[in-house]
Amino acid sequence: MSLTLEIPDAVEQALRLPRDGRRNELMLELAVALYARGILSLGKASELAGMSKIELGLLLGRRGIPRHYGDEELAQDLAYAPWKPI
């Protein structure tokens, strides 16, 4: 299933974006906004934005948007990362 958003003609004409990159730019902005509000995870936001998690993470940092990193993400990272007890 996919979702189609309708943007009124007057709003589309007012966008200060080049026509050829408009769709990608809007998808990126939507992904960033939904991530910032906690509506999408980093993985799904990066999928929506069409970029890697690392690229999106760097963009979020440049924009001053904090990462949502909680106990669940920490547990996933620890399970994934190879480590040896000291």
C-alpha positions in Angstrom: 0.0 0.0 0.0 1.2 3.5 -0.7 -0.2 6.9 0.2 -0.6 9.8 -2.1 -0.7 13.3 -0.8 -2.4 16.1 -2.7 -0.7 19.5 -2.6 -2.9 22.4 -3.7 -1.6 24.0 -7.0 -1.1 27.4 -5.2 1.1 25.8 -2.6 3.1 23.8 -5.2 3.7 27.0 -7.2 4.9 28.8 -4.1 7.5 26.1 -3.3 11.0 27.5 -3.6 12.4 24.3 -4.9 13.5 23.3 -8.4 10.8 21.3 -10.2 13.1 18.3 -10.9 14.1 17.8 -7.2 10.8 18.8 -5.6 9.5 15.3 -4.8 12.7 14.2 -3.2 13.1 17.3 -1.2 9.5 17.1 0.1 10.0 13.5 1.1 13.2 14.4 2.9 11.4 17.2 4.8 8.5 15.0 5.7 10.9 12.3 6.9 12.8 14.8 9.1 9.6 16.3 10.5 8.1 12.9 11.3 11.3 11.7 12.9 11.6 14.8 15.0 8.1 14.4 16.3 8.8 10.7 17.2 6.3 9.4 14.6 8.9 7.5 12.6 12.0 5.6 13.7 15.3 6.5 12.2 15.2 3.5 10.0 11.8 4.3 8.5 12.6 8.0 8.3 15.7 7.2 6.3 13.7 4.9 4.1 11.2 7.6 3.4 14.0 10.1 2.8 15.8 7.8 0.4 19.1 7.9 2.3 21.1 5.7 4.7 20.6 5.9 8.4 24.1 7.5 8.7 23.3 10.2 6.1 20.0 11.0 7.8 21.7 11.0 11.3 24.3 13.5 10.0 21.5 15.7 8.6 19.6 15.6 11.8 22.8 16.6 13.7 23.4 19.5 11.3 19.8 20.7 11.9 20.1 20.3 15.7 17.4 17.5 15.9 18.2 15.2 18.8 18.4 11.4 18.1 15.8 9.3 19.7 18.0 6.7 21.4 16.5 4.7 24.2 16.9 1.4 26.0 15.6 -0.6 23.0 18.1 0.9 20.6 20.9 0.5 23.1 20.0 -3.2 23.5 19.9 -3.7 19.7 23.3 -2.0 19.3 24.9 -4.1 22.1 23.5 -7.3 20.6 24.9 -6.4 17.2 28.3 -5.1 18.3 31.1 -7.6 18.8 32.7 -7.1 22.2 34.6 -9.0 24.8 34.3 -8.5 28.5 37.3 -6.8 30.1 
